[in-house]
């Protein structure tokens, strides 16, 4: 964040808290998206395992690590 923007935001305590709440909401949204992506990747991996795909193939196509894939079996 550049200094001028922070200086503008913190001109009042109300603006500072509003910006803080905004940033927390952005972080929450990012966490929710990452959770959904992870859940979807695991679901895809489970389906691929059920169809007989190798852990290497699943890792390459989902980005999941081998330990995570192993735990899905």
C-alpha positions as CSV (number, residue, x, y, z in Angstrom):
1,X,0.0,0.0,0.0
2,X,1.4,3.4,-0.8
3,X,1.9,6.0,1.8
4,X,-0.4,8.6,0.3
5,X,-3.3,6.1,0.2
6,X,-2.8,5.1,3.8
7,X,-2.5,8.7,4.9
8,X,-5.8,9.4,3.2
9,X,-7.5,6.4,4.7
10,X,-6.4,7.2,8.2
11,X,-7.5,10.8,8.2
12,X,-10.3,9.7,10.5
13,X,-10.8,6.8,12.8
14,X,-14.1,5.9,11.1
15,X,-12.4,5.7,7.7
16,X,-9.6,3.6,9.1
17,X,-12.1,1.1,10.6
18,X,-14.2,1.1,7.4
19,X,-11.0,0.3,5.4
20,X,-10.1,-2.4,7.9
21,X,-13.5,-4.0,7.6
22,X,-13.2,-3.9,3.9
23,X,-9.8,-5.6,3.9
24,X,-11.1,-8.3,6.3
25,X,-14.0,-8.9,4.0
26,X,-11.6,-9.3,1.1
27,X,-9.5,-11.8,3.0
28,X,-12.6,-13.7,3.9
29,X,-13.7,-13.9,0.3
30,X,-10.3,-15.1,-0.7
31,X,-10.4,-17.8,1.9
32,X,-13.8,-18.9,0.8
33,X,-12.7,-19.2,-2.8
34,X,-9.6,-21.1,-1.9
35,X,-11.6,-23.5,0.3
36,X,-14.0,-24.1,-2.6
37,X,-11.2,-24.7,-5.0
38,X,-9.6,-27.1,-2.6
39,X,-12.8,-29.0,-2.0
40,X,-13.5,-29.2,-5.7
41,X,-10.0,-30.5,-6.4
42,X,-10.4,-33.2,-3.8
43,X,-13.8,-34.2,-5.2
44,X,-12.2,-34.4,-8.7
45,X,-9.3,-36.4,-7.3
46,X,-11.7,-38.9,-5.6
47,X,-13.6,-39.3,-8.8
48,X,-10.4,-39.9,-10.8
49,X,-9.2,-42.4,-8.2
50,X,-12.6,-44.3,-8.5
51,X,-12.0,-44.5,-12.2
52,X,-8.5,-46.0,-11.7
53,X,-6.3,-42.9,-12.4
54,X,-2.8,-42.9,-11.0
55,X,-1.8,-40.6,-8.2
56,X,0.7,-39.0,-10.5
57,X,-2.0,-38.2,-13.1
58,X,-4.2,-36.8,-10.4
59,X,-1.5,-34.7,-9.0
60,X,-0.6,-33.3,-12.4
61,X,-4.2,-32.4,-13.2
62,X,-5.5,-31.1,-9.8
63,X,-2.4,-29.6,-8.3
64,X,-2.9,-31.6,-5.1
65,X,0.1,-33.1,-3.4
66,X,0.7,-36.8,-3.2
67,X,0.0,-37.0,0.5
68,X,-3.4,-35.4,0.1
69,X,-4.2,-37.8,-2.7
70,X,-3.1,-40.7,-0.6
71,X,-5.4,-39.6,2.2
72,X,-8.3,-39.7,-0.2
73,X,-7.9,-43.4,-0.9
